[in-house]
Amino acid sequence: MKHSRFHGTGKVFNFTFSQMMKAKGFRFTLILMILFSALYYPISQFFSRGGKGGVTEVEKTSIETLYVIDESGLSFMDWFYFDKAGLDPIEIPKIVSSDMTYDAFVEKLKESEEKIALLHVHRVADEGTFYYTLVHGTKTQVKKNDLDILKKAIQNSVYNQLMEHMKISEEQMKLLNMEIDTDTNYVEVKTIDEPGDGKEDKKGVNQDQYTFIMILIVVSSMLISMSGEYVSSSIVMEKSSKVVEYLLTSIRPIALLFGKITAVFLITLFQILIMVFSYVASVIIYHVVADGFSVSQALEKVSSIIPVNVDITISPLNLAIVICFLLAGMLFYTLIVGVIAASVKNVEEMQERMKSYTLLLFIGMFGSLSITIMNITGGAPEILEKICSFLPIVSPFLVPGYLCTNRISIGIALIGLAILIVSVYFLLHFAARCYEYLIYYQGQKLKLKDYFTIFKNEKGGNDNA
C-alpha cells in the first residue's frame, strides 16, 4: 500500500518532542528563561527605587511645618492634601496658610532656624502661567532634597485636583495634553484623482508604535531562530549517531523533516509563552507582596506596563494573518536549515556549513530592524516597506508589526503571505526531492549549485520521499 509522503510525521513529532523535553540542556535552558522572566521586574523595581521595597512607603522630610501663600485664585485648591495619604504620600506634621506677603516671609526665613518651608503659588496673567515656588532658609535643617520630595508631591496633587475639578479621567487628561503636530503642504492640483500626484510617503512611526513593532520583531526572531537551531542540531546528531538510518526504514524522508519542524515549533512556542506567563506572574506577585495591592489592582499594573496609546488594529483578521506569517516564516527558514543540516556529517562541521543560513537569517532580521529604525528617525519610503513585505526572507519579521500599526494595508499583507506560502511550497518540494540523498551524504561541503544539481538528478525523489 502506497503511503502519503508525510506518512510517519506523527511518530517523528512524538519522538522529537519527548526527546527534547527530556534533554538536560533543554530543561536547564528553560529554567534559566523562567528565572530571568520572573526576576527581571522585581530586580528592576528594586534598583529603580534605590534599593527600597514598595511604592507606598511614606517619604520622610525634615520639614515640620509648610507655610502656603496662595495667590493663584483657584478656589478648589487644597494645599492641606499633602499631610494625607495620596498618590505620593509624604510626612509633613503641619501645613499652615499664611497671610504674609511673599517678600516678608522670605525675610523671615533668612533668620529662622526652624524646620519650615514656604510654598508660594501665584499666576502671571500676561503669560497665563501658574508658578509654584518652594523656599527654605539658609540656617534651617531643611535641605534641597526635602524640597525635591515636596515638589513631586505637589505635581501629583495639582494634576489630580485638576482632573477632579474638571470631572475628567486620567485618560481624558492625557488626551487633552496630547501633542498635536500639523504640517502644511502645497501641491499643484492636476486632476481630481491626483491631488498629490501620488508621491507622498507616510510619516514615520511614533515611540509607542516603534516599541510595539520591535516587540513583534523580537518574538518572530526568537521563534524562527530557536526553531532553526533545534532542527539543525537534532538532524546532525541523529545523522552522526546513525539513528536516522533506523528511522528511515519505516518513515518517509520528508515526514522525518516535517515532524521535527512541527515538534520544534510547539516547543519554541511553549518557551515563549512560559516566559510571558512568568513575567506577568512576577509583576502581580511583586505588587501584591511589596505594595499590598489586591490581585485586580496588580492586574491593572500589568496592563499599565503595556503601551496603551498605540495606534494599532488587532482585529480577528489581522491576528489570523500575523499567526499565518509566523507559522509560514518558521516553515520557510526551518526547511532551509533542515536541507543544509542534512548534508553535514557531524556536529563539528555544522557551524561552517550553516554560515549561509545564518547570513540569510541576518538579512531578514536586520532588514526589518533597519526599516523600523528609519521610521522612528523620520520615515522609510513607502515603496521600500511594500517591497520588503513581499520578500520571504524579510516579511515574517516585518509584516506582523507593520500590519497591526497600519503601516501596510491588509491587501499588501495578504499578497506577501501568498508569496511566502508559495515559497514554502517550493521549498517543501525541493526538500522532498533532496532530503533522502542528503541524509546519507558523507562528502565534502556542498555549494548552492550542488543542491540544485541534486534536486535535478533526484527525479524519483517525489516517489521515494
N, C-alpha and C positions, 0 to 999 in steps of 0.2 A: 504493500500500500504506500503510495507516494504522499509524503507529508509536506506541509507548508514549509517554506524556507525559515519561518520563525518557530518551527516545532522545537520544543525544549527550552523556550525562553523562560517559562515559569520555573523550571528546575534550576537554571542558571541564576535567576533572580533570588530564589530561596537560598541557594548555596552561597552566593556572594554576600547577600545581606547578613546571613548568620555568621559567616567567617569574619566580616568586618566588625560586626558588633562584639564578637568575642576577642578581637585583637587587642592586646595590651596597649599598643600605641594609640589606637583609636580611643580607648577608654581614658587614657592619660590626657590626650588632647581635649576630649570632651569635658573632663573635669576642669582643666585649665580654662576653657572657654566659659564654663559656668561660673567659676570663681571670679574671672575677670569681669563678666557681666554683672554679677551680684555685688562685687565690692567697689566697682568704679564710682557709682553715685555716692555711697556713704563716704568714701575717702575724699572725693572731690568736694563734698559739702563740708567735711571736717576742716580741710585746709582753707576753703573759701571763707570760713567763719573764724579763722585764726586759731584753730585747734579747739574750738568750743563746740558744744553739742547743739541743742535745739535753738530754734529761732525765737522762741517765746521767752527766753531769759531776759529779765529786766536789765537794761543797761544803766549802770550807775554813773552819776556825775558828781562833781564837787559842789554843784550849785545847790544851796539850801533854799534860796528864795529867788524867784524870777519875777521881775517887775515888767509890766506891759504898759507901754504908751501907745494906744490905738488911735491913730488919726486916719484910718482907712475909709471910714464912713460906711463900712459894710456891717450892717446891724446883726447879721446872722453869725458873725464870727464868735467863737467861744474859745478863748485862749486858756481857759481853765481845763481844757481837754487833756493837756499833757500829763497831768498827775493821775490820770485814769488809765485803765487797760485799753490800749488801742492797737493799731496796726504795728506801730513801732514803739512799744511802751518804754518810757524812761522814768527814773525815780527823781522827782523834784518834790520835796516836802510841801512847799507853799508857792502859790502863784498869786501875785497881787497886782491889781490895776492901779496905776499911778496917775495923779493929776498934774504932776510936774511937767515942765517943758523938757524937750529932749536935751537942749544945751545945759539946763540947770542940773539935770540928772547926771550927765556926763561929768560935770564938775564935781558932783558928789562922789562919783565912782573913783575919781583920781586920788582921793584921800582915804577911801574906805578900805578896810582890811576884812570886811565881812565877805562871806561866800555868797555873793549876789551877782546877778547879771541883768541886763536890760534888753528887752525886745521892743524895738521901735517899728511901728507899722505906719506907713504914710503913702500917699498917692500923689504922683506928679500929673496934673490934669492935662498939660500940653502933650505929654508923651503917652498918656493913657496907661501908665505902668504903676504897679504896686511894688514898693520896696520894703523888705523885711531886714532890719539891721539888728545884729546881735553885738552887744558891747560888754566887756568886762574890765575891771580896774587893773592897774599895774601892780598894786600892792596886795591884791587878793590872791587866794589859793586857787581860784578858778582859772583853768588853763584853756588853751585853744582847742584841745581835744574835746573838752566838755561842750564847747560851743558847736563843734562839728557834729557831735551826737544830737544836740538840741536842734541843729539845722535840719538834719534828716527827719526828725520827728515833726518839725513844723511843716516841711514839704509834704509829708504824708497826710498830716491833718488838714492842711489847706485844700489839698487835692480832694480828699474825701468829703469835706464840708461843702465844697463847691458842687460835687455830684449830688449830695443830699439836698442842698438848697435848690438846685435846678431840677431835682427829681429825675435824674437820668442814671443809667447803669454805667459800669466801668467800660463796657464795650462801646457804648454810645459816646462816652467821653473820648476814647481813643479815636473814634471815627471823626469827632469834631476837631481833634488835634492833628488829624492826618494831613501830611504834606501833599499839596496839590501842585503838580508840575504841568505847565501849559506851554506848548510850542506853537509858534505861528509859522506856517509855510505858505509861500506864494508860488502858485503854479499857473501855467498857461492852459486854460481850458480849451481843448480842441474839439471834443465831442462829448456828448452826454456819457458815453461808455468809457471815456478815457480822461477822467478829471486829473489824474496824477500821472498819466502816461504809464501806469502800472509798474513803476520803477522804485517805489518807496520800499525800504526794508523795515521789518519790525524792529522795535526798540529792544534793548537787552532786558534780561530778567532782573527782578529786584532781589534783595538779600534773602527773603523767605523762599522765593521760588528757587533760587540758587541752592539753598540748603536742601530743599525737597528733591531737586534733580540729583544732587550729589549723593544723597542717601540711596536713591534708586540705582545709581551707577555703581555704588559700592556693593549693594546687595546683589546686583547682576554679576558683578565681577567675582564676588565670593562664590556664588552658586556655580558659575561656569568654570572658574579656575580650580576650585576644590574638586569638582566633578572630574575634570580632565586629569588632575593629579592622581585621584583614586583609581580611575580606569587604567591609566598608563602603568602605574605601579602594580596593579593586580594582574594585568596581562603579562608583563615582563616576568614577574615572579612565577606565575603558572607556567610560562613558556620555559624558563630556565630550569624549573623543577620537574619538567615533563608531565605535569598534571594535565596540561591542555590536551595532550595526545590521548589520555584516557577519556576526557570529556567529549572529544570529537568522535568517539566510537558510537555515541548514541544521540548526539546533539548536532544540529546543523551549525556550520561556522558563523553565519550571520546572527543566529539565535544566541550564540555564545557572547557575541559583542553586545547585542541589543539587551540581553538580560542583565549584563554588567552595568550598562548605562542606566537602565531603569532603577536598579538597586542603589547605585551610587547617587542618583538624583534624589531619591527619597531620603537617603541618609544625610546628604548635604542639606536638604530642606529641613530635616529634623534638627540638625545642628543650629541652623539659623533661628528656627522657632524657639528652641530651648534657650538660646541666648537672649532673645527678645523677652521671653517669659521670665527669665532670671532677673533681667534688668528691671522690668515693671514690678516684679515682686519685691525687689530690694528697695525701690522707691517707696512703695506702700509701707513695708515693714519699718523702714527708717523713720518716716514721718509719724507713724503710729507710736513707735517706741521712744524716739528722741523728742518729738514735739507734742505728743499726746493727742494727735489727730484721730478722728474716727476713720473707719475704712472708707466711707463716702468722701470725706474731706481729702484723704490721701489719694483717692482715685481722681479727684479734681486736680490735685497737684500733678499727677501723671499727665493729664490732658493739657495742663499749662506748659509742660516741657515741650510739647509738640507745637510747632508754629501754627497759629490759627488764622492769621491774617494773610493767607496764601491764596492767590487766585488759581485754584485748582478745580478740576472737574473729575470726580471719581464716580462715574455712572456705571451701571452693570456692564454696558458695552465696553467702556474704557477698561474696566477691570478684567474683562474676558480677553481683550486684546493684549493687555500687559502680561497676563499669565501665559497666553499663547507665545508671546515673544520670548519669555523666559524659558519655556519648555523647548521651543524651536531653537533658540540660541544655544542652550545646553546640548541638544542633539547635534547641532552643526559642529560645535567645537569638539565634542567628545568622539564623534565619528572620525574627525580628522586625527585626533590624538590616538584613537584606537588603531587606525590603519598604520600610523607611524610606529607605535609601540609594538605592533605585531612583527615588525621587521627587525626588532632589537633582539640580540642573542642573550644578553644578560643585563643585570642592573647597572654594571659599570659602564656599559655603552649608552644607557638611556639618556643621560644628560647631554651627551654630544649630539645624538640624533634628534633630540627634542628642541634644538635651537630654532628650527624653522617654525615649529608650533608656538614656541614662546614669543617669537617675533610677531607672528600673526595676532596672538592674543594682546601683545603690547600695542600694536597698531589700533586694534579695536577699542581697547580701554582708554588709551591716551588720546585717541582721535575724538572720542566723545567728551573727555575731560577738557581738551583744548577748545572745542566749540563752546562748552559751558563757560569756561574762563573768559573767552571772547565776549560772551553775552553779558557777563557781570561787569565787564570793563567798557561797555559801550554798545555791543550788539554785533552778532555774527551775521553775515549776509544770508538772507532767507534761502537763496538758491543752494548755498552750502549745506544748510540744515536738511533740505529736501534730498540732495544727492546722498548724504550720509545716512538718511533714513532708508534709502534703497540698497545700500551696501550691506551684504550679510555679515561682514566681519565687524561692522560698527553698529548696525541697527539694534541688536539685542541690548546694548548698553545705553544707547541714546534715546530710542523711541519711547520706552515706558515713561520716563520723566517728562519728556517734551510733549507727549500726548496729554498727560494729566494737567500740565500747566498751560495748555492751549497754545503752545508754540507751533505745533503742526496740527493739521486737520485729521479727522478720522479717515478721510479718503486716502491721504498720504500714508497714514499708518497701515491701512489695510493693503495698499499696494506694496509697501515694504514687507509686511508679513507674508504676502503671497510670494514675493521673490525669495524670502528666507525659506519658506516651506518647499518651494521648488528646488532650491539649493540643497536642502536636507534630503529630498527625494533622490537627487542625482548622486549625492554622497553615499546614501544608503545603497544605491545601485552599484556604485563604484566599490564599496566595501564588500558587497555580496560577491562580486567577481574576484576580488583580490585577496580576501581575508584568509582563505584556506591555504593559498600558496604562501602568503607572508608568514603565517603562524608556524610553518615548517622551515622557513628560510633561515639559514645559518651563515650567509655570505657576508661580503663587505657592505659598507654603508651605501645605501641607495640614494640616488639623486631623484629630483622631481620627475624627470623624463623616464626614469626606470619604473616608477609606479604606473605611468600611463602605458608603458610597454607591457607590463604585466597585465593591466586591465584589457589591453587589446588582444593579448595572446590567450587569456583565460576565457575563451568564448563559451566554454561549458560551465563557467562559474555560476551562472544563474541556476543551472540544473543541479549542481553539486552543492551549492551553498545551503 
